């Protein structure tokens, strides 16, 4: 019989490449990892790992089992949480992953309301941009992923296997140095910024910027790129270039030395909360999704 703890160990070995590294990740000893892997191979009746120098390599059977392990473990987590709620434990655990501007705006409001309504529910938070956050969800390493996508961008159907809860539509704005010639304009056409030095954000945002600029008839000269929104604002405020940022990101940063302008044509991103179908039925996950929705409506 295959046990969940053995699957967790197998996945850790596959990820880290060795028994000792897997032990460090799981908080146990190398002999314990080796013993559990032997027990799992005995259960399935075939080798799952072969040694390749200092690293362990999966056999074909091992690769097949690892492919199924994430879904199995996610299903078990859902079952454990739902059973606990039915049994009246009034407790829950939710692992939330969010992109930075969501972490500083939507998440605090939602989690404060969740704690007030369900004080026994524990929520952990990590930060990751999509598509990494979506990959963490599919791998069973989180329960909810706060993510975004740009309408019409490639990969718009990448969430077909997930439960998608729309939260809000976030308009993008231009960010210019306060002494820029267009800083006090009521609106700015993207093409008017063709000759500027640009400061770009995360890889997905950077790709969207390049695509929008090319649609406007030019290729942006990106001199700086950073995932840190305060850094983008600081660079613009210092007069080192212009940028396009989501309005949600501006809300959590004081744009000293910079001004926001309305861009034409309008640029938007869709912000959603994602979870797996099995996890959507877990009370603690459902309650967190509900509070994220309320926070988005207030925003």
N, C-alpha and C positions, 0 to 999 in steps of 0.2 A: 504494500500500500504506500502510495506517495504521500508524504507529509508536507504541510506548508513550510515548516521550518527548514526542511531539506531543499525546497525550491528556492527559498530566500538565500540559502548558502550557495546553491548552484549559480544563481544570478549574480551574486557578489563575486564569485570566482571568475565567471565569464567577463564581468566588468573590469576587475582589477588585474586578472591574469595570473594570480598565484594564490596559494592557500594562506600564506602569511599576510598578504595584503588584504585578502578577504576577511581574515580574522580581525585585523585592525579596524576595518570598516564596520564589522558586526559586533565588535567588543568582546571577542572570545579568542581562544588560543588557536595556534596553527594545528595542533593535534586534534582539537575538537572539530575543526573544519574538515580535516582529513577523515575523521571517523564518520561524520555525517554524510560525506560524499560516498564513502564505502557503503553506508546503509542505503543510500538512494540508488546506487548502482546495483546493489543486491535486490532492491525492490523491483526495479525495471528489468533486471536480467541481462543487461548489456553495458559495456563501458560507455561512460559519458565524457571522460576527459583523457587526454594523452599528454605526457610531458614533452615539451618542445624546448630543450635547453633549460633555462630557469623559469620559463613560463608554462602555463597549462593551456592546452588547446582543446576546444570542444570537438568531439566526434560528431558525426551526422546526427546520431540520436540525441546528443547533448544539445546541438543547435535547435533541433525540433522541440525539445523540452523547454529550453529557454524562451523560444518564441511564444509558447503557451503560458509560461509562468506568470507574466505580468497580468494577463487577464484573469488567471486563476486567483492570484493574490488580491487583485482588486475586488473580485467577487467575494472572496472570504472576508475582506475588510467590511464590505457592505453588509454581509450577513451578520458579522459580529456586532456592528453598530446598531443594526435594526433590532436584533434579538435583545441587546442591552436596553434599548428604548422600550421595547414591549415588556420586558421584565420589570420595568419601573425604576431603573437605576437613575433616571434623570441626569444622565451624564453623556457626553459625546466628545469626540475629538475630530477636528477638521484641519487639514493641512492645506493652506492657501498659498498660491504663488501668484504674484502680481507684477506688472511692469511698474517702474518707478513713479510715474506721475499718478497712477492709480493708487499706489501705496500711500502717497502723501495727501490724497484728496478723498477718494471714495472709501478706502479701506478703514481709516480711523473712525469715521462716522458710523459705518456699518458695524464694526466690531464693538464699539461702545454700546450701541443699541442692543446688540446680541448679548453682551455680557449682562446688561440690565435685565433683559427678558429671560435669559437662560444662564444663570451664573455658574452652573455646573459644566457648561460646554467650554472646552479648551480649544483655542485656535492658534496654530503656529503660522508664521509668515516668512516666506522667502521671496526674493526678487529675481525675476527672469523676464526677458523680452520674448514675445513670440518670434519664431516658432519653437524656441527652446522650452517655453512654459507648457506648450501643448504636448511636446514630446515627454515632458515629465509626467503629465497627466496620463497619457497613454501607457507609460511605463509603470504606473501604479505608485509613483513617488509623491503624488499630491492628490487631493480630493477635488479641489476647485482651482481653475486657472483663470485669472482675469487677463483678458487678451484684447487685441484690437486688429482690425484689418481695414484696408482701403478699398472702397467700392470699385469694382472693375479691375482690380489688380490680379495678377496671376495667383492661382492657388485659392481662389475665393470659395471653392467647394471642399477645402481640406478638412472641414469640420463635420462632414456628413455623418460620421459614425458617433458623434458626440451630442450631448444635450446642450443646446445653445440658448442661453437666456440673454436677449438683447437688453442693454442697460441704457445707453445714450449715444447720440451722434455728436461727436466732438469736432467743432469747426477749427480749422487751422488758420493761424494768423501770421502775418509778416512781422518780423522783429528787426527794427532798424536803429542805428545810433541816433540819439536825440537830435543831433545836428545834421543829420542826413537831409538832403534836399527834399525827400518825400515823407519825412517823419510826421508831418502834420497834415498830410493829405487825407481826405475822407475815405478814399479807397485807392488801391494801387494795383495796376495790372501786372501780372507776373513778368511779362515781357519787358517792363520798364526797368527791371533789375538785372537785365541780361549781362551788363558789363561789370557787375559787382563781384567782390570776393565773398564766397559763401562759407558758412559754418553749418555742417550737417550733423545729424544725430545718429541714432542706432542704424544698423544695416538695413532693416526694413524701411525705416523712415527715409534713409538716404536714397534707397531705390525709388521710393515714391517721389522724392524731390526731383531726382534726375528725370524721371518719366514726365512729371508735370512741366518741368522747364523745357524739355524737348517738344512737348505738345505746344508750348508757347513759342517755339521757334529758336531755342538756343540751348547750349549745353553749359551747365553751371561750372564755374571754376571753384572747386571745393578746396580751400586752403587748410581748413581745420575740420576734424571729425571727432566727436566725442559722444558717448552715451549719457553723459552727465548734463542734465538740463541747466542747473545753475552755472556750469562752465560755459555752456552756449550763451546764456544771458550775459555772463561776465565778458566774454569775448566780443559780443556785439556792443555792450556798453562801453568797452574800451575803444570802439571805433575800428575794430579789425575786420568787420564784415557784416553781412546780413544773414538772416536765417528765417526758416519757416518752422513754427512750433505749434503743437496742439494748444488750444485755449486752456485745457485742463492743466497742462504743464505750467503755464504762466501763473495760474492761481496760487501755486505753492512757492513761487519765487518772486522776490521783489526786484523788478527789472531796473536797477539803477543805471542811469546813463543810456537807457534804451526806451523805445516807444513801440507799441503794437499798432499795426495798421490792418484794415480789412483788405483781403486779397480778392482779386477778380481774375479768372472765374473762381468761384468758391471751391475750397478744398476741404474735405471732411474725412474722418475716420469713424468706423463703427466700433464701439466698445461693448464687449460681451463678457459674461461669465460662462465658463465651460465646465462640464463635468461628464463622467461616464454614465450611461443609462442605469446601471446597477446602483451607483452611488447617489443618483438623484432621488432615490426612494429613502435614503437614510435621513432620519429626522434632523440631526445636527447639520448635515449638508444642506437640506432643504431650508432650514431656518437661516443659515448663512446666506444662501442665495436670495431669500426674501429680503434680508436686511441690506444686501448690496443693491437690490432693485430700489428700495426706499431711499437709500443714500443717493443713487443716481437721479431719482426724481427730484430730490431736494437740490441737487447740483444744477 
